[in-house]
Amino acid sequence: MCKYDVAIIGAGPAGYTSAVRFAQLGLKVAIIEKDKLGGTCLNSGCIPTKFLWQAAKTKQKILKSLEYGIKSTIEPINFQDIINRKNKIVENLSKGVQRLLESYNIEIVKGKASFKSSNQLVIKTDNEEFEITADKIIVATGSISKSIPNVQFDHIKYIDSTDALNLTVIPKNMLVIGGGAIGIELSSIFATFGCDITLREIFPQLLPNEDLELAQEIAKGLSRQGIKVEVGCSDALQDENKFEKILIVAGRQASIDELNVSNINLQTDKRNYLVSDDYSTNIKNIFAIGDITGKCFLAYTAGQDGINIVEKLINHKIEKSNDPIPKVVFSFPPVASVKDCEFDNYQNIVYGKFLFSANARAQIEFERTGWVKVAVDKDSEKILGVWIIGANADELINIASVMIKANMTVCDLSKNIFFHPSLAEMILGSCEQALNKCPDLPKSI
């Protein structure tokens, strides 16, 4: 029986990040993974989705080349070729994770883990069963797709996001149930490649927790792509027989069933996520990070959890994270947002907006659709939130996130010189617009 200082269950962003950091500090580490290294993000989430989005974006760029006086045509697209290239990128990145882990002498254990005791795990593979022990065990098993009531995934007609990312032929039509980020992104991608998409959301707006104006702009963009958007839809399956594929992206659920947590009385909540406080569970040597805590379903926050758990266990400190979290949806055009964690507590907020059509760089790139909107505290001039819809929103939002994290005011921002012509100038321009709306507010610019 092998003995480790730390055993980590799950080799996604949370798991492999923490494994590397523990190993850097000299601990003997095992990481257990039943599937592919890299987790959902790398294998069936962020990375393959963004590859397909980039492929769709490239097609759109070629079709717009006439704007520059360049005539071009596109040969009929073999979607299988695109999927093959996507798979190669994913494979290479997964091998990169493996090389990273091996470079720190981290033991990679392939198989399904379950608890035998609080410090003992049973590992099952196709061919054998064995046990390992560890002083500390970290659960980072992530989450999986959730269906809707009375519908089971058959992975043929009723598919989840993983199935969608592995389709080798574009369906004639597809119903997408769920107007969150995943539903919007996959709708945009498949519509670009010729699929007739209907997108249905039960809530009154797409991205239910997002800024209403931004959500409405996304709906307009999807409609321009020919996507039929229906919000406030209480019966998403009303005409299910007319669709070749039904993609259900109605959220995530805990990936914990195989762990046998009841065997050691490891506490879960009513949604089956592990109950944790600053990564600690009700068992003193078992910890939870990433999606399995049910708190945030983003690869980059999971990776930060992986760093924080090491700080907690090695340096015996945990910083309460109150950082702004940038969020991006890869639609056409992309949308992004970030806001101060205490945003809702501010009373005197003013908004400013700058249109892409008024920006020189956007004109040059023929990306005139969209805007940048900011929220500024009227009393302190502190920048509280930024919402962007338009080209490169996914990159621009990182600037906004740093601004908010640094508690920058409009005055602070104005002291920085922005390259011209750039899309980033719109962030400063929108701040100016916010101040100009308030004649009684002293101008910082």
LUMKOL-484522 format. One record per residue (C-alpha): z, x, y; residue in one letter; residue number from 1. Coordinates in Angstrom, 3 decimals. Last residue first. Layout:
% LUMKOL-484522
- pz, px, py, dokol, lumdo
- Z, X, Y, A, NUM $
...
***
This chain:
% LUMKOL-484522
- pz, px, py, dokol, lumdo
- -16.460, -10.320, 64.288, I, 445 $
- -12.790, -11.196, 64.320, S, 444 $
- -13.195, -14.402, 66.294, K, 443 $
- -10.005, -16.133, 67.412, P, 442 $
- -10.002, -19.661, 65.933, L, 441 $
- -10.149, -22.576, 68.379, D, 440 $
- -13.928, -22.900, 68.098, P, 439 $
- -13.688, -23.284, 64.329, C, 438 $
- -17.084, -23.642, 62.703, K, 437 $
- -18.013, -20.180, 63.921, N, 436 $
- -15.324, -18.691, 61.710, L, 435 $
- -16.808, -20.138, 58.524, A, 434 $
- -20.315, -19.126, 59.559, Q, 433 $
- -19.189, -15.545, 60.027, E, 432 $
- -17.786, -15.578, 56.508, C, 431 $
- -21.129, -16.897, 55.226, S, 430 $
- -22.913, -14.016, 56.904, G, 429 $
- -20.589, -11.446, 55.329, L, 428 $
- -21.355, -12.782, 51.866, I, 427 $
- -25.030, -13.156, 52.771, M, 426 $
- -25.306, -9.432, 53.427, E, 425 $
- -24.922, -8.958, 49.663, A, 424 $
- -28.528, -10.082, 49.177, L, 423 $
- -29.668, -6.845, 50.726, S, 422 $
- -32.034, -5.737, 53.484, P, 421 $
- -30.082, -4.017, 54.857, H, 420 $
- -27.071, -2.170, 53.423, F, 419 $
- -23.746, -3.657, 54.449, F, 418 $
- -21.456, -1.675, 56.746, I, 417 $
- -17.788, -2.483, 56.250, N, 416 $
- -15.571, -3.259, 59.247, K, 415 $
- -16.657, -6.910, 59.065, S, 414 $
- -14.912, -7.291, 55.721, L, 413 $
- -11.525, -6.366, 57.128, D, 412 $
- -11.985, -8.839, 59.992, C, 411 $
- -12.966, -11.558, 57.531, V, 410 $
- -9.680, -10.892, 55.797, T, 409 $
- -9.285, -8.962, 52.580, M, 408 $
- -6.512, -9.768, 50.119, N, 407 $
- -7.639, -6.823, 47.928, A, 406 $
- -8.110, -9.135, 44.903, K, 405 $
- -10.152, -11.445, 47.130, I, 404 $
- -12.509, -8.708, 48.253, M, 403 $
- -12.789, -7.236, 44.749, V, 402 $
- -13.785, -10.643, 43.371, S, 401 $
- -16.344, -11.139, 46.125, A, 400 $
- -18.058, -7.855, 45.301, I, 399 $
- -18.081, -8.805, 41.609, N, 398 $
- -19.639, -12.154, 42.545, I, 397 $
- -22.758, -10.392, 43.809, L, 396 $
- -23.712, -9.235, 40.316, E, 395 $
- -23.817, -12.639, 38.578, D, 394 $
- -25.159, -14.269, 41.738, A, 393 $
- -28.176, -11.978, 41.335, N, 392 $
- -30.614, -14.722, 42.384, A, 391 $
- -29.033, -17.937, 43.615, G, 390 $
- -25.928, -20.070, 43.530, I, 389 $
- -22.836, -18.433, 44.890, I, 388 $
- -19.269, -19.631, 45.384, W, 387 $
- -16.655, -17.467, 47.111, V, 386 $
- -12.968, -18.174, 47.562, G, 385 $
- -9.888, -17.285, 49.585, L, 384 $
- -10.990, -14.839, 52.262, I, 383 $
- -8.003, -14.300, 54.558, K, 382 $
- -8.627, -15.305, 58.170, E, 381 $
- -4.827, -15.621, 58.535, S, 380 $
- -4.484, -19.112, 59.999, D, 379 $
- -7.858, -20.633, 59.128, K, 378 $
- -7.755, -19.444, 55.525, D, 377 $
- -11.361, -18.767, 54.605, V, 376 $
- -13.518, -20.414, 51.942, A, 375 $
- -16.942, -18.953, 51.272, V, 374 $
- -20.306, -20.388, 50.316, K, 373 $
- -23.383, -18.367, 49.358, V, 372 $
- -26.623, -20.258, 49.022, W, 371 $
- -29.531, -21.062, 46.762, G, 370 $
- -33.297, -21.101, 46.383, T, 369 $
- -35.261, -18.515, 48.356, R, 368 $
- -35.796, -16.034, 45.564, E, 367 $
- -39.304, -14.904, 46.512, F, 366 $
- -38.132, -11.264, 46.211, E, 365 $
- -39.066, -10.433, 49.788, I, 364 $
- -37.626, -13.731, 51.041, Q, 363 $
- -34.366, -13.104, 49.199, A, 362 $
- -34.225, -9.655, 50.778, R, 361 $
- -34.715, -11.107, 54.256, A, 360 $
- -31.969, -13.726, 53.960, N, 359 $
- -32.375, -17.110, 55.661, A, 358 $
- -33.842, -18.764, 52.532, S, 357 $
- -30.824, -17.573, 50.568, F, 356 $
- -28.709, -19.868, 52.708, L, 355 $
- -25.371, -18.832, 54.215, F, 354 $
- -22.350, -21.134, 54.044, K, 353 $
- -18.953, -21.201, 55.689, G, 352 $
- -15.867, -23.149, 54.773, Y, 351 $
- -12.562, -23.633, 56.542, V, 350 $
- -9.180, -23.911, 54.849, I, 349 $
- -5.976, -24.922, 56.572, N, 348 $
- -3.691, -26.086, 53.764, Q, 347 $
- -3.516, -23.273, 51.204, Y, 346 $
- -1.688, -24.040, 47.963, N, 345 $
- -4.858, -24.885, 46.017, D, 344 $
- -6.165, -21.341, 46.437, F, 343 $
- -3.103, -19.643, 44.946, E, 342 $
- -5.170, -17.836, 42.299, C, 341 $
- -7.637, -16.780, 44.988, D, 340 $
- -11.165, -17.789, 44.132, K, 339 $
- -14.202, -16.651, 42.204, V, 338 $
- -17.547, -18.296, 41.604, S, 337 $
- -20.959, -17.700, 40.093, A, 336 $
- -24.283, -19.448, 39.643, V, 335 $
- -27.532, -18.201, 38.133, P, 334 $
- -30.874, -19.594, 39.321, P, 333 $
- -31.923, -20.582, 36.754, F, 332 $
- -28.753, -20.782, 34.642, S, 331 $
- -26.573, -17.884, 33.611, F, 330 $
- -23.167, -19.322, 34.487, V, 329 $
- -20.707, -16.860, 35.987, V, 328 $
- -16.945, -16.786, 36.487, K, 327 $
- -14.917, -14.250, 38.434, P, 326 $
- -11.191, -14.252, 37.624, I, 325 $
- -8.841, -13.714, 40.559, P, 324 $
- -5.856, -11.615, 39.520, D, 323 $
- -2.435, -13.115, 39.009, N, 322 $
- -1.578, -11.058, 35.975, S, 321 $
- 2.175, -10.829, 35.531, K, 320 $
- 2.585, -7.158, 34.854, E, 319 $
- 4.124, -6.302, 31.544, I, 318 $
- 6.354, -3.340, 31.013, K, 317 $
- 7.799, -1.650, 27.969, H, 316 $
- 5.571, 1.425, 28.305, N, 315 $
- 4.438, 1.335, 24.688, I, 314 $
- 4.688, -2.347, 23.740, L, 313 $
- 3.954, -3.999, 27.060, K, 312 $
- 1.444, -1.458, 28.308, E, 311 $
- -0.358, -1.702, 24.972, V, 310 $
- -0.429, -5.495, 25.232, I, 309 $
- -1.894, -5.215, 28.732, N, 308 $
- -4.937, -3.211, 27.647, I, 307 $
- -5.966, -5.681, 24.959, G, 306 $
- -5.206, -8.583, 27.268, D, 305 $
- -7.681, -7.023, 29.700, Q, 304 $
- -10.299, -7.133, 26.957, G, 303 $
- -9.524, -10.811, 26.397, A, 302 $
- -9.973, -11.402, 30.130, T, 301 $
- -13.382, -9.738, 29.856, Y, 300 $
- -14.443, -11.743, 26.821, A, 299 $
- -13.599, -15.077, 28.409, L, 298 $
- -11.845, -18.048, 26.841, F, 297 $
- -8.599, -18.221, 28.781, C, 296 $
- -5.236, -19.692, 27.790, K, 295 $
- -5.587, -20.810, 24.169, G, 294 $
- -3.513, -17.858, 22.890, T, 293 $
- -6.125, -17.307, 20.159, I, 292 $
- -8.702, -16.623, 22.860, D, 291 $
- -7.348, -13.170, 23.667, G, 290 $
- -3.985, -11.743, 22.630, I, 289 $
- -1.164, -12.673, 20.263, A, 288 $
- 1.862, -10.640, 19.166, F, 287 $
- 3.939, -10.251, 16.013, I, 286 $
- 6.961, -7.903, 15.872, N, 285 $
- 9.504, -10.308, 17.385, K, 284 $
- 8.415, -13.508, 15.669, I, 283 $
- 8.385, -16.429, 18.124, N, 282 $
- 5.258, -14.967, 19.696, T, 281 $
- 4.983, -12.332, 22.417, S, 280 $
- 1.722, -11.949, 24.388, Y, 279 $
- 3.435, -12.500, 27.760, D, 278 $
- 4.806, -15.743, 26.304, D, 277 $
- 2.950, -16.894, 23.233, S, 276 $
- 2.427, -20.037, 21.177, V, 275 $
- -0.464, -19.380, 18.826, L, 274 $
- -3.239, -21.926, 19.167, Y, 273 $
- -3.333, -24.902, 16.790, N, 272 $
- -4.063, -27.502, 19.495, R, 271 $
- -0.565, -28.970, 19.050, K, 270 $
- 0.945, -25.535, 19.615, D, 269 $
- 1.497, -22.835, 17.006, T, 268 $
- 4.658, -21.058, 15.889, Q, 267 $
- 4.650, -18.402, 13.170, L, 266 $
- 6.818, -19.900, 10.437, N, 265 $
- 6.139, -16.980, 8.056, I, 264 $
- 4.127, -18.910, 5.463, N, 263 $
- 3.088, -21.389, 8.136, S, 262 $
- 0.902, -18.680, 9.663, V, 261 $
- -1.403, -18.690, 6.617, N, 260 $
- -3.975, -16.573, 8.494, L, 259 $
- -7.016, -18.455, 7.174, E, 258 $
- -6.657, -21.372, 9.592, D, 257 $
- -6.413, -19.278, 12.758, I, 256 $
- -9.652, -19.476, 14.685, S, 255 $
- -8.491, -21.790, 17.454, A, 254 $
- -10.913, -24.273, 18.959, Q, 253 $
- -13.663, -24.009, 21.550, R, 252 $
- -15.490, -26.454, 23.806, G, 251 $
- -17.989, -29.276, 23.573, A, 250 $
- -21.080, -27.214, 22.814, V, 249 $
- -22.853, -29.516, 20.367, I, 248 $
- -26.572, -28.811, 19.962, L, 247 $
- -28.497, -31.728, 18.498, I, 246 $
- -31.896, -30.703, 17.156, K, 245 $
- -35.082, -32.673, 16.467, E, 244 $
- -33.977, -35.482, 18.742, F, 243 $
- -35.062, -39.127, 18.542, K, 242 $
- -32.449, -39.996, 15.913, N, 241 $
- -29.553, -39.216, 18.262, E, 240 $
- -30.222, -42.178, 20.536, D, 239 $
- -26.677, -43.163, 21.607, Q, 238 $
- -25.226, -39.831, 20.531, L, 237 $
- -23.766, -38.884, 23.923, A, 236 $
- -21.942, -42.177, 24.261, D, 235 $
- -19.544, -41.859, 27.219, S, 234 $
- -22.003, -40.128, 29.541, C, 233 $
- -20.412, -39.516, 32.940, G, 232 $
- -23.172, -36.979, 33.511, V, 231 $
- -26.787, -37.144, 32.351, E, 230 $
- -29.165, -34.251, 33.064, V, 229 $
- -32.775, -34.439, 31.877, K, 228 $
- -34.130, -30.896, 31.970, I, 227 $
- -37.539, -30.509, 33.619, G, 226 $
- -36.760, -27.112, 35.096, Q, 225 $
- -36.366, -28.716, 38.519, R, 224 $
- -33.774, -30.988, 36.890, S, 223 $
- -31.783, -27.940, 35.821, L, 222 $
- -31.781, -26.638, 39.380, G, 221 $
- -30.655, -29.993, 40.752, K, 220 $
- -27.816, -30.161, 38.209, A, 219 $
- -26.742, -26.652, 39.200, I, 218 $
- -26.678, -27.725, 42.837, E, 217 $
- -24.415, -30.645, 41.950, Q, 216 $
- -22.033, -28.331, 40.137, A, 215 $
- -21.895, -26.021, 43.153, L, 214 $
- -21.089, -28.934, 45.450, E, 213 $
- -18.385, -30.146, 43.075, L, 212 $
- -16.595, -26.772, 42.830, D, 211 $
- -15.831, -26.121, 39.154, E, 210 $
- -13.393, -27.651, 36.695, N, 209 $
- -15.836, -30.220, 35.307, P, 208 $
- -18.729, -27.735, 34.912, L, 207 $
- -21.302, -30.544, 35.109, L, 206 $
- -20.051, -33.621, 36.886, Q, 205 $
- -18.655, -37.093, 36.146, P, 204 $
- -17.225, -35.961, 32.778, F, 203 $
- -18.802, -36.879, 29.424, I, 202 $
- -21.665, -34.408, 29.808, E, 201 $
- -25.184, -34.850, 28.458, R, 200 $
- -28.119, -32.430, 28.607, L, 199 $
- -31.551, -33.624, 27.459, T, 198 $
- -33.977, -30.774, 26.817, I, 197 $
- -37.710, -30.772, 26.004, D, 196 $
- -38.219, -27.259, 24.589, C, 195 $
- -40.916, -25.114, 26.193, G, 194 $
- -39.554, -21.571, 26.349, F, 193 $
- -37.984, -22.099, 29.772, T, 192 $
- -36.314, -25.277, 28.461, A, 191 $
- -34.713, -23.235, 25.679, F, 190 $
- -33.120, -20.811, 28.107, I, 189 $
- -31.955, -23.350, 30.677, S, 188 $
- -30.402, -25.638, 28.062, S, 187 $
- -28.715, -22.640, 26.436, L, 186 $
- -27.146, -21.629, 29.739, E, 185 $
- -26.065, -25.129, 30.752, I, 184 $
- -24.475, -25.902, 27.399, G, 183 $
- -22.657, -22.574, 27.295, I, 182 $
- -21.323, -22.871, 30.856, A, 181 $
- -20.027, -26.408, 30.470, G, 180 $
- -22.140, -29.539, 30.348, G, 179 $
- -21.518, -30.460, 26.724, G, 178 $
- -23.835, -32.230, 24.308, I, 177 $
- -27.301, -30.675, 24.274, V, 176 $
- -30.019, -32.886, 22.831, L, 175 $
- -33.076, -30.959, 21.743, M, 174 $
- -36.830, -31.440, 21.761, N, 173 $
- -39.881, -29.820, 20.220, K, 172 $
- -37.658, -27.133, 18.761, P, 171 $
- -38.411, -23.468, 19.582, I, 170 $
- -38.784, -21.530, 16.342, V, 169 $
- -36.602, -18.625, 15.207, T, 168 $
- -33.287, -20.342, 15.882, L, 167 $
- -30.510, -17.748, 15.732, N, 166 $
- -28.942, -18.324, 19.139, L, 165 $
- -28.910, -22.069, 18.491, A, 164 $
- -26.990, -21.628, 15.246, D, 163 $
- -24.318, -19.602, 17.038, T, 162 $
- -24.119, -22.246, 19.766, S, 161 $
- -23.392, -25.030, 17.287, D, 160 $
- -25.864, -27.176, 15.379, I, 159 $
- -26.261, -30.750, 14.246, Y, 158 $
- -29.810, -30.742, 12.888, K, 157 $
- -29.540, -27.808, 10.496, I, 156 $
- -26.113, -26.238, 10.925, H, 155 $
- -24.519, -29.304, 9.258, D, 154 $
- -21.915, -29.363, 12.025, F, 153 $
- -19.669, -32.371, 11.572, Q, 152 $
- -19.655, -35.397, 13.864, V, 151 $
- -17.054, -38.170, 13.871, N, 150 $
- -15.300, -36.898, 16.996, P, 149 $
- -17.006, -33.942, 18.749, I, 148 $
- -17.420, -30.404, 17.423, S, 147 $
- -15.501, -27.286, 18.383, K, 146 $
- -17.047, -23.822, 18.274, S, 145 $
- -14.802, -20.953, 17.204, I, 144 $
- -11.945, -18.999, 18.770, S, 143 $
- -10.511, -15.497, 18.830, G, 142 $
- -8.800, -13.732, 15.920, T, 141 $
- -6.753, -11.378, 18.073, A, 140 $
- -3.419, -11.428, 16.249, V, 139 $
- -1.399, -8.265, 16.794, I, 138 $
- 0.900, -6.965, 14.079, I, 137 $
- 3.641, -4.434, 14.732, K, 136 $
- 5.496, -2.250, 12.235, D, 135 $
- 2.591, -2.540, 9.854, A, 134 $
- 2.064, -3.253, 6.180, T, 133 $
- -1.097, -3.455, 4.096, I, 132 $
- -1.916, -5.470, 0.985, E, 131 $
- -4.827, -5.707, -1.430, F, 130 $
- -7.346, -8.192, -2.804, E, 129 $
- -10.691, -7.295, -4.286, E, 128 $
- -14.397, -7.964, -4.643, N, 127 $
- -15.451, -10.486, -2.036, D, 126 $
- -12.695, -9.234, 0.258, T, 125 $
- -9.129, -10.424, 0.695, K, 124 $
- -6.486, -8.621, 2.737, I, 123 $
- -2.845, -9.670, 2.366, V, 122 $
- -0.723, -8.705, 5.335, L, 121 $
- 2.892, -7.511, 5.569, Q, 120 $
- 5.020, -7.166, 8.681, N, 119 $
- 6.184, -10.740, 9.220, S, 118 $
- 5.618, -11.615, 5.583, S, 117 $
- 2.639, -12.474, 3.378, K, 116 $
- 0.441, -13.214, 6.365, F, 115 $
- -3.292, -13.597, 5.887, S, 114 $
- -6.202, -11.255, 6.536, A, 113 $
- -9.832, -11.750, 5.580, K, 112 $
- -11.843, -8.605, 4.862, G, 111 $
- -13.198, -5.337, 6.222, K, 110 $
- -10.491, -2.834, 7.221, V, 109 $
- -11.530, -0.364, 9.915, I, 108 $
- -8.934, 2.404, 10.072, E, 107 $
- -8.838, 3.853, 13.576, I, 106 $
- -9.556, 7.570, 13.555, N, 105 $
- -10.213, 7.602, 17.313, Y, 104 $
- -13.917, 8.406, 16.890, S, 103 $
- -14.042, 5.775, 14.148, E, 102 $
- -13.235, 3.011, 16.605, L, 101 $
- -15.920, 4.138, 19.044, L, 100 $
- -18.481, 4.602, 16.278, R, 99 $
- -17.823, 1.064, 15.047, Q, 98 $
- -18.111, -0.366, 18.559, V, 97 $
- -21.434, 1.444, 18.976, G, 96 $
- -22.621, 0.070, 15.639, K, 95 $
- -21.953, -3.397, 17.048, S, 94 $
- -23.977, -2.492, 20.136, L, 93 $
- -26.931, -1.367, 18.037, N, 92 $
- -26.810, -4.498, 15.884, E, 91 $
- -26.668, -6.763, 18.940, V, 90 $
- -29.694, -5.039, 20.490, I, 89 $
- -31.589, -5.278, 17.193, K, 88 $
- -30.745, -8.957, 16.805, N, 87 $
- -32.094, -9.716, 20.257, K, 86 $
- -35.322, -7.886, 19.414, R, 85 $
- -35.715, -9.956, 16.260, N, 84 $
- -34.940, -13.146, 18.193, I, 83 $
- -37.671, -12.350, 20.719, I, 82 $
- -40.191, -11.660, 17.957, D, 81 $
- -39.255, -14.941, 16.226, Q, 80 $
- -40.008, -16.734, 19.481, F, 79 $
- -43.685, -15.843, 19.162, N, 78 $
- -44.908, -16.443, 22.696, I, 77 $
- -48.518, -17.431, 23.381, P, 76 $
- -50.022, -14.710, 25.606, E, 75 $
- -48.888, -14.731, 29.196, I, 74 $
- -51.322, -14.389, 32.095, T, 73 $
- -51.359, -12.200, 35.163, S, 72 $
- -52.818, -12.067, 38.658, K, 71 $
- -50.930, -9.908, 41.129, I, 70 $
- -51.130, -11.040, 44.748, G, 69 $
- -47.398, -10.699, 45.225, Y, 68 $
- -46.737, -14.435, 44.863, E, 67 $
- -49.169, -14.273, 41.914, L, 66 $
- -46.380, -12.528, 40.022, S, 65 $
- -44.407, -15.763, 39.768, K, 64 $
- -45.465, -16.448, 36.141, L, 63 $
- -44.462, -12.910, 35.241, I, 62 $
- -41.052, -13.388, 36.800, K, 61 $
- -40.522, -16.643, 34.885, Q, 60 $
- -41.298, -14.944, 31.587, K, 59 $
- -38.914, -12.140, 32.473, T, 58 $
- -36.192, -14.690, 33.249, K, 57 $
- -36.656, -16.251, 29.802, A, 56 $
- -36.274, -12.831, 28.174, A, 55 $
- -33.240, -12.130, 30.360, Q, 54 $
- -31.708, -15.446, 29.312, W, 53 $
- -32.376, -14.580, 25.665, L, 52 $
- -30.598, -11.250, 26.129, F, 51 $
- -27.804, -12.978, 28.056, K, 50 $
- -27.190, -15.355, 25.174, T, 49 $
- -27.248, -12.530, 22.625, P, 48 $
- -24.606, -10.588, 24.601, I, 47 $
- -22.239, -13.336, 25.728, C, 46 $
- -21.858, -15.289, 22.521, G, 45 $
- -22.886, -14.843, 18.893, S, 44 $
- -22.518, -11.189, 17.969, N, 43 $
- -21.148, -9.394, 21.017, L, 42 $
- -18.988, -12.105, 22.522, C, 41 $
- -18.027, -13.689, 19.197, T, 40 $
- -16.401, -10.557, 17.824, G, 39 $
- -17.516, -6.973, 18.329, G, 38 $
- -17.369, -5.797, 14.725, L, 37 $
- -19.004, -8.209, 12.298, K, 36 $
- -17.187, -10.513, 9.871, D, 35 $
- -13.753, -10.450, 8.242, K, 34 $
- -12.304, -7.884, 10.647, E, 33 $
- -9.057, -5.963, 10.295, I, 32 $
- -8.156, -3.161, 12.703, I, 31 $
- -5.763, -0.493, 11.492, A, 30 $
- -3.898, 1.857, 13.810, V, 29 $
- -1.734, 4.968, 13.430, K, 28 $
- -0.366, 5.587, 16.914, L, 27 $
- -1.204, 8.649, 19.009, G, 26 $
- -1.560, 7.214, 22.499, L, 25 $
- -5.335, 7.158, 22.272, Q, 24 $
- -4.934, 5.189, 19.051, A, 23 $
- -3.053, 2.420, 20.835, F, 22 $
- -5.747, 2.302, 23.524, R, 21 $
- -8.575, 2.168, 21.000, V, 20 $
- -6.946, -0.620, 19.011, A, 19 $
- -6.182, -2.627, 22.160, S, 18 $
- -9.821, -2.643, 23.192, T, 17 $
- -10.946, -3.350, 19.617, Y, 16 $
- -8.809, -6.454, 19.320, G, 15 $
- -9.250, -8.088, 22.708, A, 14 $
- -13.009, -7.532, 22.851, P, 13 $
- -13.511, -8.685, 19.235, G, 12 $
- -12.301, -6.810, 16.183, A, 11 $
- -9.817, -9.344, 14.797, G, 10 $
- -6.427, -8.846, 13.176, I, 9 $
- -4.768, -5.756, 14.640, I, 8 $
- -2.362, -3.683, 12.576, A, 7 $
- -0.064, -1.301, 14.453, V, 6 $
- 2.175, 1.543, 13.254, D, 5 $
- 0.443, 1.499, 9.920, Y, 4 $
- 1.421, 1.576, 6.226, K, 3 $
- -1.084, 1.451, 3.375, C, 2 $
- 0.000, 0.000, 0.000, M, 1 $
***
